[in-house]
C-alpha cells in the first residue's frame, strides 16, 4: 500500500482557486530542490490535477472499504 499526501480546500472554494492551487503545487514539485528533498525522504513527488486527485480518492475509498468489510474490521 502506498502512502500519499494531498491538500484540500474548504467546500465551496471556487474552481479557479482550487485549479490554480493544483497547478502551483504541481509546479513546485518539479523544482530541483523540492524533488531532491522528497527523494531524500524516499518519496516520489507527483502532482495530480483536481480530477486525477478525486479519482485517486474514490479508488482508495473503494479499495479500503472492501478491505475493511472483508477483514471484518470494527471500531471498538
mmCIF file of the N, C-alpha and C atoms, coordinates in Angstrom:
data_MODEL
# 
_entry.id   MODEL 
# 
loop_
_atom_site.group_PDB 
_atom_site.id 
_atom_site.type_symbol 
_atom_site.label_atom_id 
_atom_site.label_alt_id 
_atom_site.label_comp_id 
_atom_site.label_asym_id 
_atom_site.label_entity_id 
_atom_site.label_seq_id 
_atom_site.pdbx_PDB_ins_code 
_atom_site.Cartn_x 
_atom_site.Cartn_y 
_atom_site.Cartn_z 
_atom_site.occupancy 
_atom_site.B_iso_or_equiv 
_atom_site.pdbx_formal_charge 
_atom_site.auth_seq_id 
_atom_site.auth_comp_id 
_atom_site.auth_asym_id 
_atom_site.auth_atom_id 
_atom_site.pdbx_PDB_model_num 
ATOM 1   N N  . UNK A 1 1  ? 0.837   -1.166 0.000   1.00 0.00 ? 1  UNK A N  1 
ATOM 2   C CA . UNK A 1 1  ? 0.000   0.000  0.000   1.00 0.00 ? 1  UNK A CA 1 
ATOM 3   C C  . UNK A 1 1  ? 0.890   1.240  0.000   1.00 0.00 ? 1  UNK A C  1 
ATOM 4   N N  . UNK A 1 2  ? 0.515   2.204  -0.791  1.00 0.00 ? 2  UNK A N  1 
ATOM 5   C CA . UNK A 1 2  ? 1.270   3.456  -0.868  1.00 0.00 ? 2  UNK A CA 1 
ATOM 6   C C  . UNK A 1 2  ? 0.801   4.435  0.190   1.00 0.00 ? 2  UNK A C  1 
ATOM 7   N N  . UNK A 1 3  ? 1.694   5.294  0.575   1.00 0.00 ? 3  UNK A N  1 
ATOM 8   C CA . UNK A 1 3  ? 1.356   6.420  1.439   1.00 0.00 ? 3  UNK A CA 1 
ATOM 9   C C  . UNK A 1 3  ? 1.431   7.656  0.565   1.00 0.00 ? 3  UNK A C  1 
ATOM 10  N N  . UNK A 1 4  ? 0.433   8.494  0.662   1.00 0.00 ? 4  UNK A N  1 
ATOM 11  C CA . UNK A 1 4  ? 0.431   9.706  -0.139  1.00 0.00 ? 4  UNK A CA 1 
ATOM 12  C C  . UNK A 1 4  ? -0.096  10.865 0.689   1.00 0.00 ? 4  UNK A C  1 
ATOM 13  N N  . UNK A 1 5  ? 0.186   12.043 0.224   1.00 0.00 ? 5  UNK A N  1 
ATOM 14  C CA . UNK A 1 5  ? -0.259  13.261 0.894   1.00 0.00 ? 5  UNK A CA 1 
ATOM 15  C C  . UNK A 1 5  ? -1.031  14.099 -0.112  1.00 0.00 ? 5  UNK A C  1 
ATOM 16  N N  . UNK A 1 6  ? -2.009  14.823 0.345   1.00 0.00 ? 6  UNK A N  1 
ATOM 17  C CA . UNK A 1 6  ? -2.780  15.690 -0.524  1.00 0.00 ? 6  UNK A CA 1 
ATOM 18  C C  . UNK A 1 6  ? -3.164  16.953 0.208   1.00 0.00 ? 6  UNK A C  1 
ATOM 19  N N  . UNK A 1 7  ? -3.659  17.898 -0.548  1.00 0.00 ? 7  UNK A N  1 
ATOM 20  C CA . UNK A 1 7  ? -4.121  19.155 0.029   1.00 0.00 ? 7  UNK A CA 1 
ATOM 21  C C  . UNK A 1 7  ? -5.581  19.337 -0.340  1.00 0.00 ? 7  UNK A C  1 
ATOM 22  N N  . UNK A 1 8  ? -6.346  19.827 0.600   1.00 0.00 ? 8  UNK A N  1 
ATOM 23  C CA . UNK A 1 8  ? -7.768  20.071 0.403   1.00 0.00 ? 8  UNK A CA 1 
ATOM 24  C C  . UNK A 1 8  ? -8.059  21.545 0.638   1.00 0.00 ? 8  UNK A C  1 
ATOM 25  N N  . UNK A 1 9  ? -9.144  21.977 0.059   1.00 0.00 ? 9  UNK A N  1 
ATOM 26  C CA . UNK A 1 9  ? -9.658  23.325 0.302   1.00 0.00 ? 9  UNK A CA 1 
ATOM 27  C C  . UNK A 1 9  ? -11.083 23.166 0.832   1.00 0.00 ? 9  UNK A C  1 
ATOM 28  N N  . UNK A 1 10 ? -11.569 24.161 1.540   1.00 0.00 ? 10 UNK A N  1 
ATOM 29  C CA . UNK A 1 10 ? -12.937 24.064 2.072   1.00 0.00 ? 10 UNK A CA 1 
ATOM 30  C C  . UNK A 1 10 ? -13.967 23.910 0.948   1.00 0.00 ? 10 UNK A C  1 
ATOM 31  N N  . UNK A 1 11 ? -15.062 23.202 1.255   1.00 0.00 ? 11 UNK A N  1 
ATOM 32  C CA . UNK A 1 11 ? -16.171 23.112 0.303   1.00 0.00 ? 11 UNK A CA 1 
ATOM 33  C C  . UNK A 1 11 ? -16.590 24.519 -0.102  1.00 0.00 ? 11 UNK A C  1 
ATOM 34  N N  . UNK A 1 12 ? -16.910 24.654 -1.357  1.00 0.00 ? 12 UNK A N  1 
ATOM 35  C CA . UNK A 1 12 ? -17.355 25.951 -1.851  1.00 0.00 ? 12 UNK A CA 1 
ATOM 36  C C  . UNK A 1 12 ? -16.230 26.842 -2.357  1.00 0.00 ? 12 UNK A C  1 
ATOM 37  N N  . UNK A 1 13 ? -14.988 26.376 -2.234  1.00 0.00 ? 13 UNK A N  1 
ATOM 38  C CA . UNK A 1 13 ? -13.878 27.158 -2.775  1.00 0.00 ? 13 UNK A CA 1 
ATOM 39  C C  . UNK A 1 13 ? -14.043 27.206 -4.293  1.00 0.00 ? 13 UNK A C  1 
ATOM 40  N N  . UNK A 1 14 ? -13.953 28.387 -4.886  1.00 0.00 ? 14 UNK A N  1 
ATOM 41  C CA . UNK A 1 14 ? -14.148 28.496 -6.330  1.00 0.00 ? 14 UNK A CA 1 
ATOM 42  C C  . UNK A 1 14 ? -13.185 27.597 -7.117  1.00 0.00 ? 14 UNK A C  1 
ATOM 43  N N  . UNK A 1 15 ? -13.704 27.010 -8.191  1.00 0.00 ? 15 UNK A N  1 
ATOM 44  C CA . UNK A 1 15 ? -12.917 26.084 -9.015  1.00 0.00 ? 15 UNK A CA 1 
ATOM 45  C C  . UNK A 1 15 ? -11.639 26.725 -9.533  1.00 0.00 ? 15 UNK A C  1 
ATOM 46  N N  . UNK A 1 16 ? -11.692 28.007 -9.863  1.00 0.00 ? 16 UNK A N  1 
ATOM 47  C CA . UNK A 1 16 ? -10.470 28.655 -10.374 1.00 0.00 ? 16 UNK A CA 1 
ATOM 48  C C  . UNK A 1 16 ? -9.387  28.730 -9.299  1.00 0.00 ? 16 UNK A C  1 
ATOM 49  N N  . UNK A 1 17 ? -9.797  28.811 -8.045  1.00 0.00 ? 17 UNK A N  1 
ATOM 50  C CA . UNK A 1 17 ? -8.831  28.841 -6.941  1.00 0.00 ? 17 UNK A CA 1 
ATOM 51  C C  . UNK A 1 17 ? -8.211  27.454 -6.749  1.00 0.00 ? 17 UNK A C  1 
ATOM 52  N N  . UNK A 1 18 ? -9.052  26.415 -6.692  1.00 0.00 ? 18 UNK A N  1 
ATOM 53  C CA . UNK A 1 18 ? -8.508  25.063 -6.496  1.00 0.00 ? 18 UNK A CA 1 
ATOM 54  C C  . UNK A 1 18 ? -7.689  24.619 -7.696  1.00 0.00 ? 18 UNK A C  1 
ATOM 55  N N  . UNK A 1 19 ? -8.091  25.037 -8.874  1.00 0.00 ? 19 UNK A N  1 
ATOM 56  C CA . UNK A 1 19 ? -7.321  24.711 -10.075 1.00 0.00 ? 19 UNK A CA 1 
ATOM 57  C C  . UNK A 1 19 ? -5.942  25.361 -10.015 1.00 0.00 ? 19 UNK A C  1 
ATOM 58  N N  . UNK A 1 20 ? -5.901  26.612 -9.633  1.00 0.00 ? 20 UNK A N  1 
ATOM 59  C CA . UNK A 1 20 ? -4.612  27.327 -9.522  1.00 0.00 ? 20 UNK A CA 1 
ATOM 60  C C  . UNK A 1 20 ? -3.751  26.705 -8.438  1.00 0.00 ? 20 UNK A C  1 
ATOM 61  N N  . UNK A 1 21 ? -4.365  26.353 -7.304  1.00 0.00 ? 21 UNK A N  1 
ATOM 62  C CA . UNK A 1 21 ? -3.604  25.689 -6.235  1.00 0.00 ? 21 UNK A CA 1 
ATOM 63  C C  . UNK A 1 21 ? -2.948  24.424 -6.770  1.00 0.00 ? 21 UNK A C  1 
ATOM 64  N N  . UNK A 1 22 ? -3.725  23.595 -7.458  1.00 0.00 ? 22 UNK A N  1 
ATOM 65  C CA . UNK A 1 22 ? -3.199  22.354 -8.001  1.00 0.00 ? 22 UNK A CA 1 
ATOM 66  C C  . UNK A 1 22 ? -2.053  22.579 -8.959  1.00 0.00 ? 22 UNK A C  1 
ATOM 67  N N  . UNK A 1 23 ? -2.199  23.565 -9.833  1.00 0.00 ? 23 UNK A N  1 
ATOM 68  C CA . UNK A 1 23 ? -1.133  23.870 -10.799 1.00 0.00 ? 23 UNK A CA 1 
ATOM 69  C C  . UNK A 1 23 ? 0.132   24.354 -10.105 1.00 0.00 ? 23 UNK A C  1 
ATOM 70  N N  . UNK A 1 24 ? -0.034  25.219 -9.112  1.00 0.00 ? 24 UNK A N  1 
ATOM 71  C CA . UNK A 1 24 ? 1.139   25.751 -8.396  1.00 0.00 ? 24 UNK A CA 1 
ATOM 72  C C  . UNK A 1 24 ? 1.847   24.662 -7.585  1.00 0.00 ? 24 UNK A C  1 
ATOM 73  N N  . UNK A 1 25 ? 1.074   23.783 -6.975  1.00 0.00 ? 25 UNK A N  1 
ATOM 74  C CA . UNK A 1 25 ? 1.674   22.677 -6.213  1.00 0.00 ? 25 UNK A CA 1 
ATOM 75  C C  . UNK A 1 25 ? 2.416   21.747 -7.162  1.00 0.00 ? 25 UNK A C  1 
ATOM 76  N N  . UNK A 1 26 ? 1.784   21.398 -8.285  1.00 0.00 ? 26 UNK A N  1 
ATOM 77  C CA . UNK A 1 26 ? 2.442   20.535 -9.271  1.00 0.00 ? 26 UNK A CA 1 
ATOM 78  C C  . UNK A 1 26 ? 3.729   21.175 -9.773  1.00 0.00 ? 26 UNK A C  1 
ATOM 79  N N  . UNK A 1 27 ? 3.691   22.484 -9.998  1.00 0.00 ? 27 UNK A N  1 
ATOM 80  C CA . UNK A 1 27 ? 4.888   23.197 -10.454 1.00 0.00 ? 27 UNK A CA 1 
ATOM 81  C C  . UNK A 1 27 ? 5.983   23.146 -9.383  1.00 0.00 ? 27 UNK A C  1 
ATOM 82  N N  . UNK A 1 28 ? 5.608   23.361 -8.130  1.00 0.00 ? 28 UNK A N  1 
ATOM 83  C CA . UNK A 1 28 ? 6.587   23.326 -7.036  1.00 0.00 ? 28 UNK A CA 1 
ATOM 84  C C  . UNK A 1 28 ? 7.241   21.948 -6.920  1.00 0.00 ? 28 UNK A C  1 
ATOM 85  N N  . UNK A 1 29 ? 6.474   20.896 -7.197  1.00 0.00 ? 29 UNK A N  1 
ATOM 86  C CA . UNK A 1 29 ? 7.017   19.538 -7.097  1.00 0.00 ? 29 UNK A CA 1 
ATOM 87  C C  . UNK A 1 29 ? 8.034   19.225 -8.187  1.00 0.00 ? 29 UNK A C  1 
ATOM 88  N N  . UNK A 1 30 ? 8.094   20.067 -9.223  1.00 0.00 ? 30 UNK A N  1 
ATOM 89  C CA . UNK A 1 30 ? 9.086   19.851 -10.286 1.00 0.00 ? 30 UNK A CA 1 
ATOM 90  C C  . UNK A 1 30 ? 10.395  20.595 -10.021 1.00 0.00 ? 30 UNK A C  1 
ATOM 91  N N  . UNK A 1 31 ? 10.413  21.472 -9.031  1.00 0.00 ? 31 UNK A N  1 
ATOM 92  C CA . UNK A 1 31 ? 11.627  22.227 -8.721  1.00 0.00 ? 31 UNK A CA 1 
ATOM 93  C C  . UNK A 1 31 ? 12.706  21.281 -8.205  1.00 0.00 ? 31 UNK A C  1 
ATOM 94  N N  . UNK A 1 32 ? 13.929  21.533 -8.629  1.00 0.00 ? 32 UNK A N  1 
ATOM 95  C CA . UNK A 1 32 ? 15.048  20.638 -8.285  1.00 0.00 ? 32 UNK A CA 1 
ATOM 96  C C  . UNK A 1 32 ? 15.180  20.442 -6.781  1.00 0.00 ? 32 UNK A C  1 
ATOM 97  N N  . UNK A 1 33 ? 15.144  21.525 -6.000  1.00 0.00 ? 33 UNK A N  1 
ATOM 98  C CA . UNK A 1 33 ? 15.334  21.373 -4.544  1.00 0.00 ? 33 UNK A CA 1 
ATOM 99  C C  . UNK A 1 33 ? 14.179  20.614 -3.902  1.00 0.00 ? 33 UNK A C  1 
ATOM 100 N N  . UNK A 1 34 ? 12.981  20.803 -4.423  1.00 0.00 ? 34 UNK A N  1 
ATOM 101 C CA . UNK A 1 34 ? 11.824  20.073 -3.890  1.00 0.00 ? 34 UNK A CA 1 
ATOM 102 C C  . UNK A 1 34 ? 11.950  18.591 -4.211  1.00 0.00 ? 34 UNK A C  1 
ATOM 103 N N  . UNK A 1 35 ? 12.263  18.287 -5.469  1.00 0.00 ? 35 UNK A N  1 
ATOM 104 C CA . UNK A 1 35 ? 12.414  16.892 -5.877  1.00 0.00 ? 35 UNK A CA 1 
ATOM 105 C C  . UNK A 1 35 ? 13.517  16.209 -5.071  1.00 0.00 ? 35 UNK A C  1 
ATOM 106 N N  . UNK A 1 36 ? 14.638  16.899 -4.894  1.00 0.00 ? 36 UNK A N  1 
ATOM 107 C CA . UNK A 1 36 ? 15.761  16.340 -4.144  1.00 0.00 ? 36 UNK A CA 1 
ATOM 108 C C  . UNK A 1 36 ? 15.359  16.046 -2.707  1.00 0.00 ? 36 UNK A C  1 
ATOM 109 N N  . UNK A 1 37 ? 14.637  16.961 -2.091  1.00 0.00 ? 37 UNK A N  1 
ATOM 110 C CA . UNK A 1 37 ? 14.215  16.778 -0.696  1.00 0.00 ? 37 UNK A CA 1 
ATOM 111 C C  . UNK A 1 37 ? 13.259  15.602 -0.559  1.00 0.00 ? 37 UNK A C  1 
ATOM 112 N N  . UNK A 1 38 ? 12.282  15.536 -1.417  1.00 0.00 ? 38 UNK A N  1 
ATOM 113 C CA . UNK A 1 38 ? 11.342  14.416 -1.370  1.00 0.00 ? 38 UNK A CA 1 
ATOM 114 C C  . UNK A 1 38 ? 12.066  13.090 -1.586  1.00 0.00 ? 38 UNK A C  1 
ATOM 115 N N  . UNK A 1 39 ? 12.934  13.057 -2.587  1.00 0.00 ? 39 UNK A N  1 
ATOM 116 C CA . UNK A 1 39 ? 13.658  11.826 -2.892  1.00 0.00 ? 39 UNK A CA 1 
ATOM 117 C C  . UNK A 1 39 ? 14.571  11.416 -1.737  1.00 0.00 ? 39 UNK A C  1 
ATOM 118 N N  . UNK A 1 40 ? 15.144  12.403 -1.022  1.00 0.00 ? 40 UNK A N  1 
ATOM 119 C CA . UNK A 1 40 ? 15.997  12.078 0.134   1.00 0.00 ? 40 UNK A CA 1 
ATOM 120 C C  . UNK A 1 40 ? 15.185  11.430 1.248   1.00 0.00 ? 40 UNK A C  1 
ATOM 121 N N  . UNK A 1 41 ? 13.878  11.647 1.238   1.00 0.00 ? 41 UNK A N  1 
ATOM 122 C CA . UNK A 1 41 ? 12.980  11.044 2.221   1.00 0.00 ? 41 UNK A CA 1 
ATOM 123 C C  . UNK A 1 41 ? 12.380  9.731  1.714   1.00 0.00 ? 41 UNK A C  1 
ATOM 124 N N  . UNK A 1 42 ? 12.804  9.323  0.521   1.00 0.00 ? 42 UNK A N  1 
ATOM 125 C CA . UNK A 1 42 ? 12.295  8.091  -0.060  1.00 0.00 ? 42 UNK A CA 1 
ATOM 126 C C  . UNK A 1 42 ? 10.935  8.253  -0.713  1.00 0.00 ? 42 UNK A C  1 
ATOM 127 N N  . UNK A 1 43 ? 10.590  9.487  -1.049  1.00 0.00 ? 43 UNK A N  1 
ATOM 128 C CA . UNK A 1 43 ? 9.285   9.768  -1.640  1.00 0.00 ? 43 UNK A CA 1 
ATOM 129 C C  . UNK A 1 43 ? 9.443   10.165 -3.111  1.00 0.00 ? 43 UNK A C  1 
ATOM 130 N N  . UNK A 1 44 ? 8.389   9.957  -3.849  1.00 0.00 ? 44 UNK A N  1 
ATOM 131 C CA . UNK A 1 44 ? 8.354   10.355 -5.250  1.00 0.00 ? 44 UNK A CA 1 
ATOM 132 C C  . UNK A 1 44 ? 7.322   11.473 -5.402  1.00 0.00 ? 44 UNK A C  1 
ATOM 133 N N  . UNK A 1 45 ? 7.789   12.694 -5.661  1.00 0.00 ? 45 UNK A N  1 
ATOM 134 C CA . UNK A 1 45 ? 6.829   13.797 -5.793  1.00 0.00 ? 45 UNK A CA 1 
ATOM 135 C C  . UNK A 1 45 ? 6.024   13.681 -7.085  1.00 0.00 ? 45 UNK A C  1 
ATOM 136 N N  . UNK A 1 46 ? 4.700   13.665 -6.934  1.00 0.00 ? 46 UNK A N  1 
ATOM 137 C CA . UNK A 1 46 ? 3.797   13.556 -8.077  1.00 0.00 ? 46 UNK A CA 1 
ATOM 138 C C  . UNK A 1 46 ? 2.696   14.597 -7.891  1.00 0.00 ? 46 UNK A C  1 
ATOM 139 N N  . UNK A 1 47 ? 2.480   15.398 -8.900  1.00 0.00 ? 47 UNK A N  1 
ATOM 140 C CA . UNK A 1 47 ? 1.397   16.380 -8.841  1.00 0.00 ? 47 UNK A CA 1 
ATOM 141 C C  . UNK A 1 47 ? 0.218   15.907 -9.669  1.00 0.00 ? 47 UNK A C  1 
ATOM 142 N N  . UNK A 1 48 ? -0.944  15.823 -9.050  1.00 0.00 ? 48 UNK A N  1 
ATOM 143 C CA . UNK A 1 48 ? -2.160  15.429 -9.750  1.00 0.00 ? 48 UNK A CA 1 
ATOM 144 C C  . UNK A 1 48 ? -3.070  16.637 -9.892  1.00 0.00 ? 48 UNK A C  1 
ATOM 145 N N  . UNK A 1 49 ? -3.794  16.697 -11.010 1.00 0.00 ? 49 UNK A N  1 
ATOM 146 C CA . UNK A 1 49 ? -4.782  17.771 -11.107 1.00 0.00 ? 49 UNK A CA 1 
ATOM 147 C C  . UNK A 1 49 ? -6.010  17.366 -10.289 1.00 0.00 ? 49 UNK A C  1 
ATOM 148 N N  . UNK A 1 50 ? -6.961  18.273 -10.173 1.00 0.00 ? 50 UNK A N  1 
ATOM 149 C CA . UNK A 1 50 ? -8.131  18.024 -9.318  1.00 0.00 ? 50 UNK A CA 1 
ATOM 150 C C  . UNK A 1 50 ? -8.881  16.758 -9.709  1.00 0.00 ? 50 UNK A C  1 
ATOM 151 N N  . UNK A 1 51 ? -9.054  16.538 -10.998 1.00 0.00 ? 51 UNK A N  1 
ATOM 152 C CA . UNK A 1 51 ? -9.785  15.365 -11.479 1.00 0.00 ? 51 UNK A CA 1 
ATOM 153 C C  . UNK A 1 51 ? -9.038  14.081 -11.125 1.00 0.00 ? 51 UNK A C  1 
ATOM 154 N N  . UNK A 1 52 ? -7.733  14.089 -11.328 1.00 0.00 ? 52 UNK A N  1 
ATOM 155 C CA . UNK A 1 52 ? -6.914  12.905 -11.006 1.00 0.00 ? 52 UNK A CA 1 
ATOM 156 C C  . UNK A 1 52 ? -6.920  12.626 -9.504  1.00 0.00 ? 52 UNK A C  1 
ATOM 157 N N  . UNK A 1 53 ? -6.857  13.688 -8.692  1.00 0.00 ? 53 UNK A N  1 
ATOM 158 C CA . UNK A 1 53 ? -6.848  13.505 -7.244  1.00 0.00 ? 53 UNK A CA 1 
ATOM 159 C C  . UNK A 1 53 ? -8.189  12.960 -6.758  1.00 0.00 ? 53 UNK A C  1 
ATOM 160 N N  . UNK A 1 54 ? -9.284  13.481 -7.300  1.00 0.00 ? 54 UNK A N  1 
ATOM 161 C CA . UNK A 1 54 ? -10.610 12.964 -6.933  1.00 0.00 ? 54 UNK A CA 1 
ATOM 162 C C  . UNK A 1 54 ? -10.739 11.492 -7.307  1.00 0.00 ? 54 UNK A C  1 
ATOM 163 N N  . UNK A 1 55 ? -10.188 11.116 -8.463  1.00 0.00 ? 55 UNK A N  1 
ATOM 164 C CA . UNK A 1 55 ? -10.222 9.712  -8.890  1.00 0.00 ? 55 UNK A CA 1 
ATOM 165 C C  . UNK A 1 55 ? -9.395  8.851  -7.947  1.00 0.00 ? 55 UNK A C  1 
ATOM 166 N N  . UNK A 1 56 ? -8.237  9.347  -7.519  1.00 0.00 ? 56 UNK A N  1 
ATOM 167 C CA . UNK A 1 56 ? -7.406  8.614  -6.559  1.00 0.00 ? 56 UNK A CA 1 
ATOM 168 C C  . UNK A 1 56 ? -8.171  8.396  -5.259  1.00 0.00 ? 56 UNK A C  1 
ATOM 169 N N  . UNK A 1 57 ? -8.810  9.441  -4.763  1.00 0.00 ? 57 UNK A N  1 
ATOM 170 C CA . UNK A 1 57 ? -9.583  9.328  -3.521  1.00 0.00 ? 57 UNK A CA 1 
ATOM 171 C C  . UNK A 1 57 ? -10.713 8.317  -3.656  1.00 0.00 ? 57 UNK A C  1 
ATOM 172 N N  . UNK A 1 58 ? -11.418 8.366  -4.775  1.00 0.00 ? 58 UNK A N  1 
ATOM 173 C CA . UNK A 1 58 ? -12.528 7.435  -4.998  1.00 0.00 ? 58 UNK A CA 1 
ATOM 174 C C  . UNK A 1 58 ? -12.019 5.998  -5.044  1.00 0.00 ? 58 UNK A C  1 
ATOM 175 N N  . UNK A 1 59 ? -10.900 5.783  -5.722  1.00 0.00 ? 59 UNK A N  1 
ATOM 176 C CA . UNK A 1 59 ? -10.324 4.437  -5.824  1.00 0.00 ? 59 UNK A CA 1 
ATOM 177 C C  . UNK A 1 59 ? -9.854  3.934  -4.459  1.00 0.00 ? 59 UNK A C  1 
ATOM 178 N N  . UNK A 1 60 ? -9.177  4.778  -3.714  1.00 0.00 ? 60 UNK A N  1 
ATOM 179 C CA . UNK A 1 60 ? -8.697  4.393  -2.385  1.00 0.00 ? 60 UNK A CA 1 
ATOM 180 C C  . UNK A 1 60 ? -9.875  4.068  -1.465  1.00 0.00 ? 60 UNK A C  1 
ATOM 181 N N  . UNK A 1 61 ? -10.918 4.883  -1.513  1.00 0.00 ? 61 UNK A N  1 
ATOM 182 C CA . UNK A 1 61 ? -12.096 4.657  -0.679  1.00 0.00 ? 61 UNK A CA 1 
ATOM 183 C C  . UNK A 1 61 ? -12.733 3.318  -1.011  1.00 0.00 ? 61 UNK A C  1 
ATOM 184 N N  . UNK A 1 62 ? -12.890 3.045  -2.293  1.00 0.00 ? 62 UNK A N  1 
ATOM 185 C CA . UNK A 1 62 ? -13.490 1.780  -2.724  1.00 0.00 ? 62 UNK A CA 1 
ATOM 186 C C  . UNK A 1 62 ? -12.638 0.596  -2.270  1.00 0.00 ? 62 UNK A C  1 
ATOM 187 N N  . UNK A 1 63 ? -11.329 0.674  -2.508  1.00 0.00 ? 63 UNK A N  1 
ATOM 188 C CA . UNK A 1 63 ? -10.431 -0.420 -2.164  1.00 0.00 ? 63 UNK A CA 1 
ATOM 189 C C  . UNK A 1 63 ? -10.394 -0.662 -0.648  1.00 0.00 ? 63 UNK A C  1 
ATOM 190 N N  . UNK A 1 64 ? -10.245 0.410  0.113   1.00 0.00 ? 64 UNK A N  1 
ATOM 191 C CA . UNK A 1 64 ? -10.127 0.254  1.558   1.00 0.00 ? 64 UNK A CA 1 
ATOM 192 C C  . UNK A 1 64 ? -11.452 -0.151 2.194   1.00 0.00 ? 64 UNK A C  1 
ATOM 193 N N  . UNK A 1 65 ? -12.564 0.325  1.654   1.00 0.00 ? 65 UNK A N  1 
ATOM 194 C CA . UNK A 1 65 ? -13.872 -0.091 2.160   1.00 0.00 ? 65 UNK A CA 1 
ATOM 195 C C  . UNK A 1 65 ? -14.064 -1.589 1.994   1.00 0.00 ? 65 UNK A C  1 
ATOM 196 N N  . UNK A 1 66 ? -13.683 -2.102 0.832   1.00 0.00 ? 66 UNK A N  1 
ATOM 197 C CA . UNK A 1 66 ? -13.798 -3.539 0.575   1.00 0.00 ? 66 UNK A CA 1 
ATOM 198 C C  . UNK A 1 66 ? -12.887 -4.323 1.515   1.00 0.00 ? 66 UNK A C  1 
ATOM 199 N N  . UNK A 1 67 ? -11.686 -3.829 1.725   1.00 0.00 ? 67 UNK A N  1 
ATOM 200 C CA . UNK A 1 67 ? -10.736 -4.494 2.621   1.00 0.00 ? 67 UNK A CA 1 
ATOM 201 C C  . UNK A 1 67 ? -11.281 -4.538 4.047   1.00 0.00 ? 67 UNK A C  1 
ATOM 202 N N  . UNK A 1 68 ? -11.830 -3.428 4.501   1.00 0.00 ? 68 UNK A N  1 
ATOM 203 C CA . UNK A 1 68 ? -12.375 -3.356 5.856   1.00 0.00 ? 68 UNK A CA 1 
ATOM 204 C C  . UNK A 1 68 ? -13.533 -4.329 6.027   1.00 0.00 ? 68 UNK A C  1 
ATOM 205 N N  . UNK A 1 69 ? -14.430 -4.387 5.035   1.00 0.00 ? 69 UNK A N  1 
ATOM 206 C CA . UNK A 1 69 ? -15.570 -5.312 5.107   1.00 0.00 ? 69 UNK A CA 1 
ATOM 207 C C  . UNK A 1 69 ? -15.104 -6.764 5.063   1.00 0.00 ? 69 UNK A C  1 
ATOM 208 N N  . UNK A 1 70 ? -14.182 -7.061 4.155   1.00 0.00 ? 70 UNK A N  1 
ATOM 209 C CA . UNK A 1 70 ? -13.691 -8.428 4.001   1.00 0.00 ? 70 UNK A CA 1 
ATOM 210 C C  . UNK A 1 70 ? -12.994 -8.913 5.266   1.00 0.00 ? 70 UNK A C  1 
ATOM 211 N N  . UNK A 1 71 ? -12.217 -8.032 5.881   1.00 0.00 ? 71 UNK A N  1 
ATOM 212 C CA . UNK A 1 71 ? -11.483 -8.399 7.085   1.00 0.00 ? 71 UNK A CA 1 
ATOM 213 C C  . UNK A 1 71 ? -12.333 -8.266 8.344   1.00 0.00 ? 71 UNK A C  1 
ATOM 214 N N  . UNK A 1 72 ? -13.565 -7.800 8.177   1.00 0.00 ? 72 UNK A N  1 
ATOM 215 C CA . UNK A 1 72 ? -14.498 -7.601 9.296   1.00 0.00 ? 72 UNK A CA 1 
ATOM 216 C C  . UNK A 1 72 ? -13.872 -6.744 10.402  1.00 0.00 ? 72 UNK A C  1 
ATOM 217 N N  . UNK A 1 73 ? -13.262 -5.660 9.960   1.00 0.00 ? 73 UNK A N  1 
ATOM 218 C CA . UNK A 1 73 ? -12.628 -4.729 10.895  1.00 0.00 ? 73 UNK A CA 1 
ATOM 219 C C  . UNK A 1 73 ? -13.716 -3.836 11.497  1.00 0.00 ? 73 UNK A C  1 
ATOM 220 N N  . UNK A 1 74 ? -13.737 -3.752 12.823  1.00 0.00 ? 74 UNK A N  1 
ATOM 221 C CA . UNK A 1 74 ? -14.708 -2.953 13.548  1.00 0.00 ? 74 UNK A CA 1 
ATOM 222 C C  . UNK A 1 74 ? -13.974 -1.988 14.469  1.00 0.00 ? 74 UNK A C  1 
ATOM 223 N N  . UNK A 1 75 ? -14.614 -0.895 14.729  1.00 0.00 ? 75 UNK A N  1 
ATOM 224 C CA . UNK A 1 75 ? -14.085 0.054  15.705  1.00 0.00 ? 75 UNK A CA 1 
ATOM 225 C C  . UNK A 1 75 ? -14.726 -0.277 17.046  1.00 0.00 ? 75 UNK A C  1 
ATOM 226 N N  . UNK A 1 76 ? -13.900 -0.557 18.028  1.00 0.00 ? 76 UNK A N  1 
ATOM 227 C CA . UNK A 1 76 ? -14.430 -0.889 19.365  1.00 0.00 ? 76 UNK A CA 1 
ATOM 228 C C  . UNK A 1 76 ? -14.412 0.319  20.253  1.00 0.00 ? 76 UNK A C  1 
# 
